[in-house]
Amino acid sequence: MQALVLLSGGIDSSCCVAFYRQVGHEVTGVFVDYGQPVNQQEEQSAKAIAGYYTIPLHVIRFSGPSKEFRNEIAGRNAFVTFAALMHSPHRADLIAIGIHAGTTYYDCSEHFVGHMNALLSGYCNGRTILAAPFLKWSKQSVYDFCVKNEIPIHLTWSCELGPVDPCGRCLSCEDRGHLSARTPK
């Protein structure tokens, strides 16, 4: 099966690459630059993860008026999903996203995945689905999977603000700090 993994360069999407490779899918990464403040760091990490797993990586760039993003970015996961769908010359069996339980964001929920799959079914006659293998996993469970499966977390980027080094204050930095502190040695 062909899996397009929405590869942001973070822990969750990197885990998604490893997960689908382990279950035998042919994996291609898709990085979407939508003008996020840390697009360069995220792209660099996505390329490093793709290189580590020797998978192709497609980079999609969008431009428009500059916008300041803070915390939840309304429509982000729908946008990157449809960008991958539009970019895919051949319909993939699945578009994979590394969302997990424990957030209040609509686009990290079962409702979101259900709604997106209804739309994808309409566009693709049921041939392509949005897969979210970690939807019922906690962030800690995703992180533990990474550690257990030796996913190169050191290659990932988990900061929403940057600009060059992790800020240490955003939600992603806080998550990463809490996770590494709780990881069994």
N, C-alpha and C positions, 0 to 999 in steps of 0.2 A: 504494500500500500504506500501511496505517496502522501507524506505529511509536510505541509508548509507550517513551520513553527515561527510565530511572531517573536522574533529574537531581539529584545531590547538591550541585551547585554547585561541584564540583571540576574540575580540568583534564580528567580522563578522561571524565567524563560530559558535559562541555561539548563536548569533541571529538566525542563520540558524536552529539550533536545536530547539529553541523555535518556530520558524515559522512553521516547519513541524509537530511538536507536536500539535500546535494549529489547523492545518488543518486536523488532525486526522491520520497522518501517524504513522506507527510503526518505530521508529527511533533507529538506532544504530550508535554510533560514531566510527570513524576510525582516529587514530592518527598515523602519519608517522614520524618516526625519521630517517632523511636522513643525519644526521651529522651536522645539523644547530647549530650555536654557543650557542643558548639558548634552546636546545632540552629538558633539564631537567626542566626548568621553563615552557616551553610550555606544556610538558607532564603533569606536576603537575596541571596546569590550566585546561587542557583537562579532567583529572581525576576528578577535583573538579566540573566542569560543568556537566560531566556525572553523578556524584553522586547527584548533586543538582536536576537534572531532572530524576534520577533513570533510566538511559538508559545504555545498555551495551556499553563498550568501548573496541575496539580491537586496540592493539598497534602493529605496524609493524616496524621492525628495519632493516635498511640497513647499510652495512659497506663498506668501501672502503678507498682510500687515503684521508687524511684530506684535506679540502679545506676551504679557507677563503671566506665567503659570504658577500657581501656588496650590499645593495639596491636590484635591480632586480636580481632574481635567474632564469636564462633562463631555461625553461623546468620544473620548480617546479610544477605548477598546472597540467600539463600533467602527470608528474611522479607520483604525489600522487593520481591522478584519476586512473591511470592504476594499481598502488599498491592496491587500494581498490578493483578494478575489479578482480585482481588476487587472492586477499585474500578471497573474498566473496565465501563461499562454495555454496551458492544458489544465483542465480542472483537476485539482488535487482531490484526493479522497477526503482529506480533512485539513482544516486550518486549525492549528493548535495554539492555545493561549495558556499561559502559566498562572491564571488567577487562582486564588485559594480562599478558604473560609476565613472569617474573622475580620472582615472589613465591612463597613456600612455602605460602600460605593455600589450603586445600582449595577454598574458594568463589571462587577465581580460577584454577581448573584446568579442563582439558578434561573430566575426570571429572565435575566439578560440573555443567558445562553439559550433558553427556550425560544425567546423572541428572535434572536439572531438565527437560530436554526430554522425557524419558520420562514424567515426572509431568504436565507440561503437555499432552502428547498424550492422556493418559488423561482429563484434565479437559475438554479442548477438542476432542477427536476430531481432533487434528492440525492444527487451524486456527490455533493460536497457538504460536510457538516463542520460546525464549530465544535472542537473537542476541548474540554477543560478537565484534564485528568486529576487535577488537584483541588477541584471545586469544594470537596468536603474535607480537605486536609487543612490543618492549621499551618501558619507560617513556620512554626517550629518543626512540624512534620516534614515540610518541604526541605528545610535546612538540614534536618537529620538525614533525609534521603541523599542529599548532596554529600554530606560527610561520609555516609556509609558506602556510597558508590564512587567516591573519590572524584567528584566533579570539581573542576579547578575554580573554586570560589575566588581565589586571588586574582583571576582574570576578569571578574565581573565588576560592574559599576552599580552602586546602590545609593545614589544621592540625587535629589531632585533639583538642587540649587547650584552646587559646585562653587565657583565656576571651574577651577582647576583641580582642587583637592576636595574630598568630601567635607561638607559644611559641619557635620556633627550635630545639626539642630533639626533638620527636616524629619518627617515621619519615616522615610526610608533609612536614613542614618540611624535613627533611634532603634528601629527594628533590627538592623544589622548588629548594632552594639549589644542589644539584649540577647539576640540569638547566639552570638559567639560566646557570650559570657555563660550561657546555660548549656553549651555543648559538652557532653561527657568527653573526657580525655582518654 
